[in-house]
Amino acid sequence: MKYKMLKYSTIRKRFNLERLNSDSTELANFTHFLQNSNEDIFRANALNYLEEYDLDILSAFEPSSIPYLPIKWDIPFPGPENPDFTFIDLFAGIGGFRIGAQENNGKCVFSSEWDKYAMLTYEKNFGEIPFGDITKISASEIPDHDILFAGFPCQPFSYSGRNEGFKDKTRGTLFFDVLRILEEKRPKMFLLENVKGIMSQNKGKTLQIILESLENIGYHIKWEILKSYDFGLPQMRERWYCVGSINPIIFEFPVGKANKPALKEIIDFSEKSPLLALSQFEMERIDFHFKNVGNGVERVKHDNSKYEPNTKKGKHGVYSFQKADGSLRFHVGDRSKTQIQEAFYCTLNSYSPTIIANRVPKLWDLGRKLSILESKRLQGFPDEYDFPVSDNQAYRQLGNSVSVPVVQAIIQEMKKYL
Ligand SMILES: C[S@@+](CC[C@H](N)C(=O)[O-])C[C@H]1O[C@@H](n2cnc3c(N)ncnc32)[C@H](O)[C@@H]1O
C-alpha cells in the first residue's frame, strides 16, 4: 500500500505545534513519535493524542509498525534515514550537539530542554519539541541509545555526610541526572561539555567528584580543554570536554586545524542595520584612544570625571590599550591590582572573545557588534539555522550553545569506537 507523504510543516500547522505552554510533554511525546515511530516508548501516548485531534492523519499513519512515518521533513536539519548510531540530546539548548552528531550520520532518539524559547528554536530546526525538566524524567522514559550528549549546567556539590558514595555527593544537581541516566541506560559512549572553570570550582573538588562518579559507574573517561579557535572558528572559546566509553579504549581528542581564521572571514559586509551600531559614547572613546595613543603613550587615560568618584571607575580611572593582535581593551585602573577589564573590542583581523549569553562580540573597526548571522558563524552553525525568537533570545541561545565544529570533530573520533 502506498502512503501519502505528509509535509511536517502541514502537521505543524494543523497541530499548532508552536503553541508551547508550561507543560508541553504531550507535544514532546507526539513529535518524538513522528521522528521515531519504531519506539514503543512514544507510540501509545502519541496515538492517543492523534486520535483525539485528527483522524485523517491517523489513517495515513496506519499501520503504526512501519519504521518511518510517511513524512516529508521540510525542516532545516532532518535526521538521517540510515543512521550509523543513535544518541540523546540532554540540556539540548538549540541543538549544537545534534547538528554535530547528525553531520556524523547520527540519529537523535530523545531530547530534553526546559527553556520555552530554546524549545521553540529547537522545534523549528529539527521538527521535534524536547521533553522538559530532566529531573522529572525517569530513565525508563528514554529509548536505548549509543551516545549520550550533555552540556550540563555546573553546580557545586554539597559535602555533608563523610561516608556517602560519589553518587550521593552529587544528589540534587543536574550532573546527578546525567549520572543516573548513564547508569540505567548504559550507552556505549557519552560526551559532556562544560565551562573551563569547572576545573577550579571548589578547588578542583567538583571535577574530581564528577570524574570519580563516572568511573564508579563503569566508564573509562578522558577529558580535555579545547579551543574553538583551533577548529576553524575566529573565537577564543575554551571549554571542557569529557568522553566516556563503557569499553576500555584509548581515546584521542582531535587536535584541530592548522590555519587560524580571522573575524573578517565570517563578516557579512552587506549588513548595515543601525541596531548593531556601537553607541556614540563607545565610538567617542574609541576615537579618543586613537587620537591620544603614540609618542610614548601606550595606555590612554580617559576622562573619569563622568563616573561617580566613589565607584571603582571614578577612583582608579578608565584606560584603553591596543593589543598586538589589534583588539582594543578598556580597563578600570592601569595597575595589575586594579586592572579589571571593562570592554573588549575586536577587529576584522583578530578573533573574538567567547560569545556568552549576555555578551555579543563588538568590533571597533566596523563600529558595530556581530549580527545574528555572524554569531551563528562564530559558533559554527550553518547559515540556514533558523531563529523563530527575538534577537536577544537568539544571541543568548548562541552564547549558551556548543561550537558545532568542535563537537563534530570529537564525535567523528568517537564513532571509531562504537
Ligand atoms: C549550557 S546550555 C546547553 C546548550 C546546548 N549544549 C546547545 O548546544 O545549545 C544548558 C541548557 O540546559 C537547560 N536546562 C537547565 N536545567 C534544565 C533542566 N532541569 N531540564 C532541562 N533542561 C535544563 C538550560 O535551559 C540550557 O538551555
The ligand as an SDF file (V2000), in Angstrom:
LIG
                    3D

 27 29  0  0  0  0  0  0  0  0999 V2000
   24.7980   25.3580   28.5900 C   0  0  0  0  0  0  0  0  0  0  0  0
   23.2160   25.1690   27.9390 S   0  0  0  0  0  0  0  0  0  0  0  0
   23.4670   23.8490   26.7870 C   0  0  0  0  0  0  0  0  0  0  0  0
   23.3150   24.2710   25.3600 C   0  0  0  0  0  0  0  0  0  0  0  0
   23.4090   23.1720   24.3230 C   0  0  0  0  0  0  0  0  0  0  0  0
   24.5500   22.3070   24.5160 N   0  0  0  0  0  0  0  0  0  0  0  0
   23.4460   23.7600   22.9250 C   0  0  0  0  0  0  0  0  0  0  0  0
   24.2230   23.3510   22.0950 O   0  0  0  0  0  0  0  0  0  0  0  0
   22.6700   24.6900   22.6440 O   0  0  0  0  0  0  0  0  0  0  0  0
   22.3470   24.3560   29.2410 C   0  0  0  0  0  0  0  0  0  0  0  0
   20.8600   24.1760   28.9750 C   0  0  0  0  0  0  0  0  0  0  0  0
   20.3020   23.3770   29.9920 O   0  0  0  0  0  0  0  0  0  0  0  0
   18.9570   23.7880   30.1620 C   0  0  0  0  0  0  0  0  0  0  0  0
   18.4800   23.2700   31.4510 N   0  0  0  0  0  0  0  0  0  0  0  0
   18.8390   23.6970   32.6790 C   0  0  0  0  0  0  0  0  0  0  0  0
   18.2060   22.9810   33.6170 N   0  0  0  0  0  0  0  0  0  0  0  0
   17.4280   22.0690   32.9760 C   0  0  0  0  0  0  0  0  0  0  0  0
   16.5190   21.0370   33.4130 C   0  0  0  0  0  0  0  0  0  0  0  0
   16.3060   20.8220   34.7110 N   0  0  0  0  0  0  0  0  0  0  0  0
   15.9050   20.2920   32.4810 N   0  0  0  0  0  0  0  0  0  0  0  0
   16.1160   20.5180   31.1590 C   0  0  0  0  0  0  0  0  0  0  0  0
   16.9460   21.4920   30.6870 N   0  0  0  0  0  0  0  0  0  0  0  0
   17.5930   22.2500   31.5940 C   0  0  0  0  0  0  0  0  0  0  0  0
   19.0330   25.2990   30.0600 C   0  0  0  0  0  0  0  0  0  0  0  0
   17.7770   25.8670   29.7330 O   0  0  0  0  0  0  0  0  0  0  0  0
   20.0930   25.4840   28.9690 C   0  0  0  0  0  0  0  0  0  0  0  0
   19.4990   25.6600   27.7040 O   0  0  0  0  0  0  0  0  0  0  0  0
  1  2  1  0
  2  3  1  0
  2 10  1  0
  3  4  1  0
  4  5  1  0
  5  6  1  0
  5  7  1  0
  7  8  2  0
  7  9  1  0
 10 11  1  0
 11 12  1  0
 11 26  1  0
 12 13  1  0
 13 14  1  0
 13 24  1  0
 14 15  1  0
 14 23  1  0
 15 16  2  0
 16 17  1  0
 17 18  1  0
 17 23  2  0
 18 19  1  0
 18 20  2  0
 20 21  1  0
 21 22  2  0
 22 23  1  0
 24 25  1  0
 24 26  1  0
 26 27  1  0
M  CHG  2   2   1   9  -1
M  END
$$$$
